[in-house]
Amino acid sequence: MKLHSLVLTVLLLTVSLFSEAQVKKVLADKIIGAVGDKYILKSDVDNAIADYKRQAQGQENAVIPTPCQIIEGQLIRKALVLQSEKDSIVVTEEEVETAIDSRIRNFMQQFGSKEALEEVAGRSVFQLKEDFRSLIKEQKLAEQMQEKIVDKIKITPNEVRTFYNKIPSDSLPLYESEVQIAEVIMHPKANRDIEEYVIKQLMDYRRQVEAGINKFDQLVKLYSEDPAAKENLGLYNLNRNEKTWDPAFMSGAFRLKEGQISAPVKSKFGYHLIQLISRSGDDAVVKHILRIPPITADEINETKHFLDSMRKEVLAGKISFGEVVNKYSDDDGSKFSGGAITGRDGSTYVNIDQLDKDMVIAMKSMKPGDISAPQVYMDERGRKTLRLIYFKERTTPHKENLKEDYNRVAARALEEKKAKSMDNWFKEHITNYYIFLDTEYQACQELKDWTKVANRTNIKHE
């Protein structure tokens, strides 16, 4: 039994939005596999493949799993669920409900609204939630069981070295020159007079809607400074338990009654006028108009002066760059990483082409160890922002080695060790379960170990 990339990839099987197995069973449906009392229907496999194909539309070189690979993932999940029940692992209803809500919100974002989702699925949101419940719980149990099996597995330096030495020299990856960068980000604060002016404008927008002079959607088109406003007309699906939204925005939205428009709400992005479209428990659909109070040269210079004073204190050794990030950076995501810019793989070493153009220009006159003067640039939301750039290190182009790339090698070595541990666990445990596999799939190379156990199980029962 060869478990590729652990079994995470096969555990994260799509819960089909259009699953006929959940809506109604067709006559051609049949059981094609089972682990204990957990069975797999042919429609489960067909629907999973259909979902992968839908998600892959428009993607080049997309890989669609084969029926054999889908069944392997299903069998692994069923075995983990059975073991989780034996080990008394508990998944609470609250955990399941949160996961279901997250899945539904993702679908609503994908299709544009709750109504569009229900039309495409042919089911109400309530019905969809019930359809997903048992499958989500099963997936949660399997994930927790897997975590329990591999949780205590660690990797030693000797094991990392042994793993590295087994890699043929001509198979070692080549890395381009990379840099280690950290930054302190600050958004200049608008003065109070300008903020009051923006608040008055938003109050006027609300009056226009309530008086029937203008429609909320039209005002979104005309005035909202949310970059996504042109595509979604300010529409968002919220859940009270999500932590990614600004707390003030969430609080303002959930205080409203359906159809009501809020007073101006201040968030870290600016001022919002929020209209509650609908609400069901912890879920809400809202529209909003975002206005960002303009920043003048005075506010920019004030922030620039503050950052320059922090730069001097760091260079004088009075405070570390990480402490400045933790105390003053407006980028919440980097506060716990010392302001480090990370790559797609989570590494703090990044290619130059992963940096924004303003940072690349600033770094041309810098060398490792330098901290830039305060830089003014436009962030991804189009706001004038200031930052200090700390150029920590630059690597030379090189073939992977343990001195420069130890963490990368260690991560791969740990994944391989966990995969072997899971492989051994299954070899030891699947013989304890009743395994059934339809003869149509017993020739699958991926299922050979399951087939052996299934055939022995059948002999015992004959």
Secondary structure, 3 states (H helix, E strand, C coil): CCCCCCCHHHHCCCCCCCCHHHHCCCCCCCEEEEECCEEEEHHHHHHHHHHHHHHHCCCCCCCCCCHHHHHHHHHHHHHHHHHHHHCCCCCCHHHHHHHHHHHHHHHHHHHCCHHHHHHHHCCCHHHHHHHHHHHHHHHHHHHHHHHHHHCCCCCCHHHHHHHHHCCCHHHCCEECCEEEEEEEEECCCCCHHHHHHHHHHHHHHHHHHHCCCCCHHHHHHHHCCCCCHHHHCCEEEEECCCCCCCHHHHHHHHCCCCCCECCCEEECCEEEEEEEEEEECCEEEEEEEEECCCCCHHHHHHHHHHHHHHHHHHHCCCCCHHHHHHHHCCCHHHHHHCCECCCCCCCCEEEHHHCCHHHHHHHCCCCCCCECCCEEEECCCCCEEEEEEEEEEECCCEECCHHHHHHHHHHHHHHHHHHHHHHHHHHHHHHHCCEEECHHHCCCHHHHHHHHHHHHHHHHHC
